Amino acid sequence: LEKWGETKAGAAVFQEALRLRAACREITQALIEKRDVLESSISTLNLLSSKIQGYAQIVSGQKSFETHFFLDSKKAMYLLYPLLEAAIELVCTLDPALVKQCENAPCILFFYDTTKNHRRRWCSTSGCGNRAKVAAFYRRRKEKGQG
């Protein structure tokens, strides 16, 4: 990141990152609300994807051949590739019913629920989940007159 910091290319990628974030937020919100994803968000993903330079190659995997995408790291746009790839996977292959918003009211994060029973409630059990459990504990103690 330092390499691109205060350069023209770095500033341009920063603006593209903001566009990607807005598109991802809209897509995620649409999936949670069970509504159609805006075409403009899909167009943003496609446009950003077209700006990333690289090439695919066939590589030997554990049991079979796999594809691997090699990025042109001389262009700053390669920094967005992992996020862009995850956003495309979210739209195209993942189960939209498992996209959830953290139940901790001040938290703005979304997550993909991979738990066995799909009842995960917080983005992080050690962060937001722990805060919620501690708050519930103190609330119960207060109701019993112990707090």
N, C-alpha and C positions, 0 to 999 in steps of 0.2 A: 504494500500500500504506500509505503514511504516513497517508492520510486515514482509514483504518479501524483503524489500529494498536491503541490501548488502549481501544477502544469495545466495547460489548456485541456489536454486529454483527460486529466484527473477531474477537472471541473465539469467536463462534458459527461463523463461516466457518473459523476455524482448526480447530475440532473436526470440521467437515465435511471439511476438507482431509485430516485424519488418517484419516477413514473412507474417503475416496476413495483415498488411498495404500494402505491395507490391501486394499481391493477390487482395485485395479490389480495389486498384488503377487500376490494369490491367482490372479487371472485369468492373469497372465503365467506364473506357476509351473505352472498347469494346462495351458496351451498347450505349454510346454516338455516337460512330463511326459506329454503326449498323453492327458490325462484330461479328463473333463467339468468344465466351469467350474461352481462352486457357484452354486446359484440365489440364495443370499444376496448374492453379489457382484453379480449382475445386478440384483437388487432395489435394492442400494445405488446403482448407476449410475442406475437409473430414478428413484429417489426424489430424488437430487441434481439430476437433469435437470429434474424437475418444479418444483424450487425456483428455477430460473433464469428470470428474466423477460426477455422480449424479443419480437421479432417478425421474421418472415421477409418479405423483399421480393424481387421479381424485378428484376434489374439487367441492363443490357446488358453482355455479355462480349465477348471478342475475336471469336468466330465465331458465338455464339448467346447466348441469354439464360441467366442463371445465378441461383441463389438466394443471397441474402446474409442472414445472421442478425444483426440489430441488437440489442445487449444493452442492458438498462436499467442504466446505470452508477451509478444512485442507490442500488442495492442491492449490498451487499458480495459477494453470491454470484456476481456476474458475474466475479469474479476467478478462479473455478474453471472457467469455461467452456472455455478452451483445453485444459485437462487432461482434462476430462470428454469433450469432443468427440474427443480422441485415443483415449481408452479405449474409447469406443463404436465408433470406426472399427476399432480393433484386434479387437474381438469380432465385428463384423459384416462387415467387408469385406477385411481384410488376410489374407494367407496365414499361418496359424499355424506352418507349418514354418520360416518365416523369422524367428521370434521366438527369440532366443538369449540366453544368459547369458554375460557376460564370462568368459573363461577364466583371467583373473588371479584367483587364489584369494581374496585379501583384498577384491576388488572386489564390490560388491553390485548393480551395474547390469545392466540388460537392454538389448537393442537390437534393432532390426529390420534384418535384413541385406539391403541393397539392392545389394550388389556383383554383378557380372556372373555370377561362378561360385558365389555364395552360400557362400563358404568363410571369411568374416570370422570372426575369433576373439575380438577384443577390442572393448570399447565405444568405445575411441579408440586409433587407431594411434599418435598422438603421446604419449599417456599410458600406459595399460596395455600396449599393444603394444610401445612403446619399452622399457619396463621389462623385459618378457619377453625381448626381443631382446638387451638388454644383459646380462641374467642368463645367457642361453644362451651368449653370447660369452665371458663370464668363466668359465663352467663348462667350455667347450671348451678354453680356454687353460690352466686348472688341470689338466685331464685330460692335456694334452700336456706338463705340467711347466713351463709358461712363466709361471705366475702366482704 
